Amino acid sequence: MKTREITDRNHVIWQCTQVFSGANPKLAGRAACLAKEDDGSLSIVCTPSGGEQTVRLQLKEDWYDQMSDDDLRKAIENAKESSDT
């Protein structure tokens, strides 16, 4: 299971994981393909260490290796703002 950990400006630690990535290894690839959106994006769930609510992001398939920490922080912030309205 690939999980990225990132700390935001409020010192909240976020663990971001691709949906279905913890599934049985045989089924994980198939589940990930089924979870892909039409635009190729994947559902990523980011869970905070405390004080915040979990957010769900739609990110490019290469989010784990290619997305910068700053961009991931911005995506989390944007998702938090969207859920506040």
MMTF fields as JSON, N, C-alpha, C and O atoms, coordinates in Angstrom:
{
  "mmtfVersion": "1.0.0",
  "mmtfProducer": "UNKNOWN",
  "numBonds": 339,
  "numAtoms": 340,
  "numGroups": 85,
  "numChains": 1,
  "numModels": 1,
  "chainsPerModel": [1],
  "groupsPerChain": [85],
  "chainIdList": ["A"],
  "bondAtomList": [4, 2, 8, 6, 12, 10, 16, 14, 20, 18, 24, 22, 28, 26, 32, 30, 36, 34, 40, 38, 44, 42, 48, 46, 52, 50, 56, 54, 60, 58, 64, 62, 68, 66, 72, 70, 76, 74, 80, 78, 84, 82, 88, 86, 92, 90, 96, 94, 100, 98, 104, 102, 108, 106, 112, 110, 116, 114, 120, 118, 124, 122, 128, 126, 132, 130, 136, 134, 140, 138, 144, 142, 148, 146, 152, 150, 156, 154, 160, 158, 164, 162, 168, 166, 172, 170, 176, 174, 180, 178, 184, 182, 188, 186, 192, 190, 196, 194, 200, 198, 204, 202, 208, 206, 212, 210, 216, 214, 220, 218, 224, 222, 228, 226, 232, 230, 236, 234, 240, 238, 244, 242, 248, 246, 252, 250, 256, 254, 260, 258, 264, 262, 268, 266, 272, 270, 276, 274, 280, 278, 284, 282, 288, 286, 292, 290, 296, 294, 300, 298, 304, 302, 308, 306, 312, 310, 316, 314, 320, 318, 324, 322, 328, 326, 332, 330, 336, 334],
  "bondOrderList": [1, 1, 1, 1, 1, 1, 1, 1, 1, 1, 1, 1, 1, 1, 1, 1, 1, 1, 1, 1, 1, 1, 1, 1, 1, 1, 1, 1, 1, 1, 1, 1, 1, 1, 1, 1, 1, 1, 1, 1, 1, 1, 1, 1, 1, 1, 1, 1, 1, 1, 1, 1, 1, 1, 1, 1, 1, 1, 1, 1, 1, 1, 1, 1, 1, 1, 1, 1, 1, 1, 1, 1, 1, 1, 1, 1, 1, 1, 1, 1, 1, 1, 1, 1],
  "groupList": [{"groupName": "MET", "atomNameList": ["N", "CA", "C", "O"], "elementList": ["N", "C", "C", "O"], "formalChargeList": [0, 0, 0, 0], "bondAtomList": [1, 0, 2, 1, 3, 2], "bondOrderList": [1, 1, 2], "singleLetterCode": "M", "chemCompType": "L-PEPTIDE LINKING"}, {"groupName": "LYS", "atomNameList": ["N", "CA", "C", "O"], "elementList": ["N", "C", "C", "O"], "formalChargeList": [0, 0, 0, 0], "bondAtomList": [1, 0, 2, 1, 3, 2], "bondOrderList": [1, 1, 2], "singleLetterCode": "K", "chemCompType": "L-PEPTIDE LINKING"}, {"groupName": "THR", "atomNameList": ["N", "CA", "C", "O"], "elementList": ["N", "C", "C", "O"], "formalChargeList": [0, 0, 0, 0], "bondAtomList": [1, 0, 2, 1, 3, 2], "bondOrderList": [1, 1, 2], "singleLetterCode": "T", "chemCompType": "L-PEPTIDE LINKING"}, {"groupName": "ARG", "atomNameList": ["N", "CA", "C", "O"], "elementList": ["N", "C", "C", "O"], "formalChargeList": [0, 0, 0, 0], "bondAtomList": [1, 0, 2, 1, 3, 2], "bondOrderList": [1, 1, 2], "singleLetterCode": "R", "chemCompType": "L-PEPTIDE LINKING"}, {"groupName": "GLU", "atomNameList": ["N", "CA", "C", "O"], "elementList": ["N", "C", "C", "O"], "formalChargeList": [0, 0, 0, 0], "bondAtomList": [1, 0, 2, 1, 3, 2], "bondOrderList": [1, 1, 2], "singleLetterCode": "E", "chemCompType": "L-PEPTIDE LINKING"}, {"groupName": "ILE", "atomNameList": ["N", "CA", "C", "O"], "elementList": ["N", "C", "C", "O"], "formalChargeList": [0, 0, 0, 0], "bondAtomList": [1, 0, 2, 1, 3, 2], "bondOrderList": [1, 1, 2], "singleLetterCode": "I", "chemCompType": "L-PEPTIDE LINKING"}, {"groupName": "ASP", "atomNameList": ["N", "CA", "C", "O"], "elementList": ["N", "C", "C", "O"], "formalChargeList": [0, 0, 0, 0], "bondAtomList": [1, 0, 2, 1, 3, 2], "bondOrderList": [1, 1, 2], "singleLetterCode": "D", "chemCompType": "L-PEPTIDE LINKING"}, {"groupName": "ASN", "atomNameList": ["N", "CA", "C", "O"], "elementList": ["N", "C", "C", "O"], "formalChargeList": [0, 0, 0, 0], "bondAtomList": [1, 0, 2, 1, 3, 2], "bondOrderList": [1, 1, 2], "singleLetterCode": "N", "chemCompType": "L-PEPTIDE LINKING"}, {"groupName": "HIS", "atomNameList": ["N", "CA", "C", "O"], "elementList": ["N", "C", "C", "O"], "formalChargeList": [0, 0, 0, 0], "bondAtomList": [1, 0, 2, 1, 3, 2], "bondOrderList": [1, 1, 2], "singleLetterCode": "H", "chemCompType": "L-PEPTIDE LINKING"}, {"groupName": "VAL", "atomNameList": ["N", "CA", "C", "O"], "elementList": ["N", "C", "C", "O"], "formalChargeList": [0, 0, 0, 0], "bondAtomList": [1, 0, 2, 1, 3, 2], "bondOrderList": [1, 1, 2], "singleLetterCode": "V", "chemCompType": "L-PEPTIDE LINKING"}, {"groupName": "TRP", "atomNameList": ["N", "CA", "C", "O"], "elementList": ["N", "C", "C", "O"], "formalChargeList": [0, 0, 0, 0], "bondAtomList": [1, 0, 2, 1, 3, 2], "bondOrderList": [1, 1, 2], "singleLetterCode": "W", "chemCompType": "L-PEPTIDE LINKING"}, {"groupName": "GLN", "atomNameList": ["N", "CA", "C", "O"], "elementList": ["N", "C", "C", "O"], "formalChargeList": [0, 0, 0, 0], "bondAtomList": [1, 0, 2, 1, 3, 2], "bondOrderList": [1, 1, 2], "singleLetterCode": "Q", "chemCompType": "L-PEPTIDE LINKING"}, {"groupName": "CYS", "atomNameList": ["N", "CA", "C", "O"], "elementList": ["N", "C", "C", "O"], "formalChargeList": [0, 0, 0, 0], "bondAtomList": [1, 0, 2, 1, 3, 2], "bondOrderList": [1, 1, 2], "singleLetterCode": "C", "chemCompType": "L-PEPTIDE LINKING"}, {"groupName": "PHE", "atomNameList": ["N", "CA", "C", "O"], "elementList": ["N", "C", "C", "O"], "formalChargeList": [0, 0, 0, 0], "bondAtomList": [1, 0, 2, 1, 3, 2], "bondOrderList": [1, 1, 2], "singleLetterCode": "F", "chemCompType": "L-PEPTIDE LINKING"}, {"groupName": "SER", "atomNameList": ["N", "CA", "C", "O"], "elementList": ["N", "C", "C", "O"], "formalChargeList": [0, 0, 0, 0], "bondAtomList": [1, 0, 2, 1, 3, 2], "bondOrderList": [1, 1, 2], "singleLetterCode": "S", "chemCompType": "L-PEPTIDE LINKING"}, {"groupName": "GLY", "atomNameList": ["N", "CA", "C", "O"], "elementList": ["N", "C", "C", "O"], "formalChargeList": [0, 0, 0, 0], "bondAtomList": [1, 0, 2, 1, 3, 2], "bondOrderList": [1, 1, 2], "singleLetterCode": "G", "chemCompType": "PEPTIDE LINKING"}, {"groupName": "ALA", "atomNameList": ["N", "CA", "C", "O"], "elementList": ["N", "C", "C", "O"], "formalChargeList": [0, 0, 0, 0], "bondAtomList": [1, 0, 2, 1, 3, 2], "bondOrderList": [1, 1, 2], "singleLetterCode": "A", "chemCompType": "L-PEPTIDE LINKING"}, {"groupName": "PRO", "atomNameList": ["N", "CA", "C", "O"], "elementList": ["N", "C", "C", "O"], "formalChargeList": [0, 0, 0, 0], "bondAtomList": [1, 0, 2, 1, 3, 2], "bondOrderList": [1, 1, 2], "singleLetterCode": "P", "chemCompType": "L-PEPTIDE LINKING"}, {"groupName": "LEU", "atomNameList": ["N", "CA", "C", "O"], "elementList": ["N", "C", "C", "O"], "formalChargeList": [0, 0, 0, 0], "bondAtomList": [1, 0, 2, 1, 3, 2], "bondOrderList": [1, 1, 2], "singleLetterCode": "L", "chemCompType": "L-PEPTIDE LINKING"}, {"groupName": "TYR", "atomNameList": ["N", "CA", "C", "O"], "elementList": ["N", "C", "C", "O"], "formalChargeList": [0, 0, 0, 0], "bondAtomList": [1, 0, 2, 1, 3, 2], "bondOrderList": [1, 1, 2], "singleLetterCode": "Y", "chemCompType": "L-PEPTIDE LINKING"}],
  "groupTypeList": [0, 1, 2, 3, 4, 5, 2, 6, 3, 7, 8, 9, 5, 10, 11, 12, 2, 11, 9, 13, 14, 15, 16, 7, 17, 1, 18, 16, 15, 3, 16, 16, 12, 18, 16, 1, 4, 6, 6, 15, 14, 18, 14, 5, 9, 12, 2, 17, 14, 15, 15, 4, 11, 2, 9, 3, 18, 11, 18, 1, 4, 6, 10, 19, 6, 11, 0, 14, 6, 6, 6, 18, 3, 1, 16, 5, 4, 7, 16, 1, 4, 14, 14, 6, 2],
  "groupIdList": [1, 2, 3, 4, 5, 6, 7, 8, 9, 10, 11, 12, 13, 14, 15, 16, 17, 18, 19, 20, 21, 22, 23, 24, 25, 26, 27, 28, 29, 30, 31, 32, 33, 34, 35, 36, 37, 38, 39, 40, 41, 42, 43, 44, 45, 46, 47, 48, 49, 50, 51, 52, 53, 54, 55, 56, 57, 58, 59, 60, 61, 62, 63, 64, 65, 66, 67, 68, 69, 70, 71, 72, 73, 74, 75, 76, 77, 78, 79, 80, 81, 82, 83, 84, 85],
  "secStructList": [7, 7, 3, 3, 3, 3, 3, 7, 6, 6, 7, 7, 3, 3, 3, 3, 3, 3, 6, 6, 6, 6, 1, 7, 2, 2, 2, 2, 2, 2, 2, 2, 2, 2, 2, 7, 7, 6, 6, 1, 7, 3, 3, 3, 3, 3, 3, 3, 1, 1, 1, 1, 7, 7, 3, 3, 3, 3, 3, 7, 6, 6, 2, 2, 2, 2, 1, 7, 2, 2, 2, 2, 2, 2, 2, 2, 2, 2, 2, 2, 2, 2, 2, 2, 7],
  "xCoordList": [0.847, 0.0, 0.893, 1.77, 0.676, 1.452, 0.727, -0.421, 1.411, 0.863, 1.894, 3.062, 1.436, 2.304, 1.882, 0.692, 2.86, 2.593, 3.096, 4.2, 2.279, 2.636, 2.116, 1.073, 2.834, 2.434, 2.003, 2.704, 0.826, 0.348, 0.87, 1.624, 0.477, 0.999, 0.549, 1.137, -0.497, -0.976, -0.386, -0.826, 0.615, 1.324, 0.448, 0.729, -0.617, -1.431, -0.756, -0.401, -0.581, 0.029, -1.091, -2.036, -0.97, -1.957, -1.35, -0.217, -2.098, -1.699, -2.632, -3.843, -2.061, -2.841, -2.597, -1.458, -3.698, -3.627, -4.616, -5.739, -4.195, -5.079, -6.155, -5.864, -7.389, -8.502, -8.217, -7.76, -8.472, -8.269, -6.812, -6.536, -5.879, -4.473, -4.113, -3.104, -4.908, -4.626, -5.308, -5.197, -6.003, -6.718, -5.746, -4.543, -6.268, -5.49, -4.641, -5.177, -3.329, -2.452, -2.929, -2.748, -3.536, -4.042, -5.176, -5.318, -5.979, -7.151, -6.92, -7.713, -5.848, -5.614, -5.507, -6.101, -4.763, -4.615, -5.934, -6.247, -6.701, -8.016, -8.944, -9.661, -8.931, -9.767, -9.37, -10.233, -8.072, -7.598, -8.07, -8.459, -8.042, -8.529, -10.01, -10.45, -10.768, -12.199, -12.487, -13.517, -11.581, -11.777, -11.375, -11.693, -10.681, -10.253, -11.456, -12.409, -11.385, -12.417, -12.178, -11.127, -13.159, -13.041, -11.829, -11.249, -11.448, -10.297, -8.962, -7.915, -9.002, -7.782, -7.362, -6.359, -8.119, -7.759, -8.158, -9.008, -7.526, -7.772, -8.309, -8.035, -9.067, -9.547, -8.469, -7.979, -8.119, -7.117, -7.791, -8.452, -7.625, -8.188, -7.048, -6.046, -7.211, -6.203, -6.811, -7.808, -6.184, -6.666, -5.724, -4.512, -6.271, -5.433, -5.096, -5.76, -4.047, -3.644, -4.594, -4.645, -5.329, -6.279, -6.687, -5.944, -7.865, -8.32, -8.928, -9.428, -8.905, -9.454, -10.3, -10.275, -11.04, -11.823, -11.099, -10.389, -11.286, -10.723, -11.227, -12.381, -10.36, -10.758, -10.495, -9.61, -11.284, -11.1, -10.683, -11.304, -9.624, -9.081, -9.193, -9.208, -9.269, -9.164, -7.847, -7.712, -6.89, -5.549, -5.118, -5.665, -4.126, -3.57, -2.973, -2.582, -2.905, -2.42, -1.002, -0.656, -0.186, 1.208, 1.396, 2.509, 0.31, 0.341, 1.411, 2.06, 1.595, 2.49, 3.949, 4.678, 4.365, 5.767, 6.041, 7.148, 5.063, 5.321, 4.755, 5.236, 3.761, 3.141, 4.024, 4.456, 4.282, 5.12, 4.353, 3.123, 5.106, 4.474, 3.617, 2.524, 4.106, 3.337, 2.015, 0.981, 2.042, 0.804, -0.163, -1.376, 0.365, -0.499, -1.113, -2.299, -0.328, -0.867, -1.984, -3.025, -1.769, -2.785, -4.054, -5.158, -3.903, -5.074, -5.872, -7.102, -5.166, -5.841, -6.559, -7.718, -5.881, -6.494, -7.737, -8.765, -7.647, -8.8, -9.964, -11.117, -9.673, -10.734, -11.371, -12.583, -10.565, -11.098, -12.004, -13.08, -11.576, -12.375, -13.688, -14.73, -13.644, -14.862, -15.857, -17.067, -15.346, -16.251, -16.794, -17.798, -16.147, -16.608, -17.763, -18.496, -17.943, -19.0, -20.277, -21.261],
  "yCoordList": [-1.171, 0.0, 1.235, 1.369, 2.121, 3.353, 4.449, 4.782, 4.996, 6.086, 7.198, 6.972, 8.397, 9.57, 10.312, 10.477, 10.756, 11.522, 12.934, 13.141, 13.894, 15.288, 16.114, 15.795, 17.159, 18.038, 19.376, 19.957, 19.866, 21.145, 22.299, 22.088, 23.501, 24.697, 24.783, 25.525, 24.025, 23.995, 22.827, 22.525, 22.176, 21.045, 19.797, 18.925, 19.725, 18.515, 17.558, 17.945, 16.323, 15.316, 14.59, 14.085, 14.549, 13.901, 12.65, 12.674, 11.553, 10.33, 10.159, 10.016, 10.174, 10.089, 8.732, 8.323, 8.047, 6.692, 6.548, 7.047, 5.874, 5.602, 4.604, 3.598, 4.901, 4.003, 2.628, 2.533, 1.586, 0.188, -0.249, -1.403, 0.607, 0.197, -0.836, -1.527, -0.956, -1.931, -3.262, -4.176, -3.375, -4.611, -5.745, -5.526, -6.933, -8.114, -7.771, -7.285, -8.015, -7.635, -8.132, -7.454, -9.309, -9.842, -8.997, -8.836, -8.461, -7.696, -6.192, -5.458, -5.72, -4.279, -3.587, -2.527, -4.168, -3.567, -3.47, -2.455, -4.537, -4.544, -3.524, -2.8, -3.467, -2.509, -1.081, -0.219, -0.824, 0.52, 0.917, 2.065, -0.014, 0.277, 0.624, 1.542, -0.109, 0.152, 1.472, 2.099, 1.895, 3.13, 4.37, 5.484, 4.203, 5.35, 6.062, 5.437, 7.376, 8.197, 8.228, 7.802, 8.734, 8.809, 9.628, 9.364, 10.626, 11.467, 10.868, 11.496, 9.65, 8.979, 9.284, 8.752, 10.135, 10.465, 9.34, 8.504, 9.35, 8.34, 9.002, 10.173, 8.251, 8.734, 8.479, 7.362, 9.548, 9.491, 9.974, 11.012, 9.228, 9.622, 10.101, 9.406, 11.305, 11.877, 12.006, 12.699, 11.32, 11.267, 12.071, 11.857, 13.001, 13.838, 13.17, 12.226, 13.682, 13.179, 13.67, 13.087, 14.711, 15.23, 16.646, 17.384, 17.022, 18.398, 18.733, 19.843, 17.841, 18.08, 16.88, 15.833, 17.043, 15.938, 15.325, 16.014, 14.04, 13.339, 13.991, 14.413, 14.074, 14.615, 13.575, 12.729, 13.659, 12.796, 13.688, 14.716, 13.276, 14.037, 13.224, 11.994, 13.881, 13.263, 13.752, 14.927, 12.859, 13.239, 12.403, 11.33, 12.909, 12.169, 10.855, 10.724, 9.9, 8.563, 8.559, 7.68, 9.528, 9.578, 10.42, 10.851, 10.653, 11.525, 11.112, 11.97, 9.823, 9.344, 9.712, 10.123, 9.563, 9.795, 11.18, 11.698, 11.777, 13.0, 14.281, 15.368, 14.188, 15.391, 15.946, 15.208, 17.238, 17.857, 17.936, 17.904, 18.038, 18.187, 19.447, 19.432, 20.534, 21.783, 21.611, 22.095, 20.929, 20.709, 19.809, 20.013, 18.818, 17.946, 18.738, 18.579, 19.581, 20.441, 21.331, 21.475, 21.929, 22.798, 22.02, 22.521, 20.804, 19.973, 19.668, 19.689, 19.386, 19.133, 20.388, 20.323, 21.529, 22.795, 23.098, 23.5, 22.906, 23.161, 22.242, 22.674, 20.989, 20.04, 20.421, 20.287, 20.896, 21.343, 22.545, 22.613, 23.501, 24.696, 24.335, 24.907, 23.397, 22.983, 22.335, 22.512, 21.587, 20.919, 21.875, 21.571, 23.032, 24.016, 24.835, 25.443, 24.866, 25.699, 24.938, 25.501],
  "zCoordList": [0.0, 0.0, 0.0, 0.853, -0.939, -1.02, -0.251, -0.548, 0.732, 1.532, 1.596, 1.912, 1.292, 1.446, 2.685, 2.956, 3.432, 4.641, 4.41, 3.905, 4.784, 4.565, 5.743, 6.315, 6.097, 7.189, 6.605, 5.777, 7.049, 6.531, 7.372, 8.322, 7.033, 7.716, 9.179, 9.966, 9.544, 10.925, 11.711, 12.821, 11.121, 11.733, 11.882, 12.705, 11.076, 11.03, 10.053, 8.94, 10.469, 9.6, 8.852, 9.459, 7.537, 6.683, 6.08, 5.598, 6.106, 5.418, 4.236, 4.404, 3.038, 1.803, 1.147, 0.925, 0.843, 0.304, -0.843, -0.774, -1.879, -3.016, -2.58, -1.933, -2.945, -2.636, -3.227, -4.366, -2.49, -2.865, -2.868, -3.196, -2.523, -2.596, -1.538, -1.676, -0.494, 0.54, 0.304, 1.122, -0.796, -1.099, -1.381, -1.529, -1.452, -1.82, -3.046, -4.042, -2.994, -4.107, -5.467, -6.479, -5.491, -6.756, -7.312, -8.524, -6.403, -6.821, -6.845, -7.435, -6.215, -6.087, -7.443, -7.642, -8.368, -9.696, -10.424, -11.046, -10.339, -10.993, -10.342, -11.034, -9.017, -8.299, -8.64, -8.808, -8.743, -9.085, -10.474, -10.69, -11.416, -12.768, -12.75, -13.443, -11.961, -11.859, -11.153, -11.4, -10.277, -9.512, -10.289, -9.873, -11.41, -12.207, -12.8, -13.266, -12.77, -13.392, -14.9, -15.378, -15.644, -17.097, -17.541, -18.594, -16.732, -17.084, -16.635, -16.789, -16.077, -15.651, -14.225, -13.748, -13.535, -12.161, -11.204, -11.512, -10.052, -9.028, -7.765, -7.504, -6.992, -5.698, -4.652, -4.491, -3.95, -2.896, -1.616, -1.613, -0.537, 0.746, 1.632, 1.805, 2.196, 3.086, 4.479, 4.682, 5.429, 6.802, 7.694, 7.663, 8.493, 9.354, 10.676, 11.104, 11.316, 12.626, 13.714, 14.798, 13.444, 14.422, 14.095, 13.449, 14.542, 14.381, 13.034, 12.855, 12.108, 10.775, 10.356, 11.003, 9.275, 8.738, 7.544, 6.812, 7.363, 6.214, 4.933, 4.862, 3.915, 2.618, 1.535, 1.66, 0.475, -0.687, -1.845, -2.116, -2.52, -3.65, -4.928, -4.88, -6.049, -7.368, -7.956, -8.299, -8.07, -8.522, -9.706, -9.961, -10.429, -11.559, -11.087, -9.927, -11.973, -11.657, -11.085, -10.296, -11.473, -11.008, -9.738, -9.438, -8.998, -7.819, -6.806, -6.208, -6.613, -5.561, -5.844, -4.94, -7.092, -7.447, -8.02, -7.875, -8.659, -9.413, -8.805, -9.128, -7.947, -7.388, -6.268, -5.383, -6.317, -5.28, -3.956, -3.929, -2.868, -1.551, -1.502, -0.938, -2.089, -2.098, -2.834, -2.374, -3.969, -4.72, -3.967, -4.024, -3.263, -2.467, -1.313, -1.021, -0.659, 0.403, -0.129, 0.512, -1.303, -1.913, -2.226, -2.016, -2.723, -3.037, -1.766, -1.781, -0.671, 0.603, 1.078, 1.491, 1.024, 1.434, 0.601, 1.144, -0.714, -1.586, -1.247, -1.248, -0.959, -0.598, 0.734, 0.902, 1.679, 2.963, 2.77, 3.362, 1.941, 1.686, 1.008, 1.327, 0.081, -0.625, 0.33, 0.19, 1.296, 2.237, 3.286, 3.93, 3.475, 4.445, 3.912, 4.692, 2.607, 2.026, 1.821, 1.34]
}
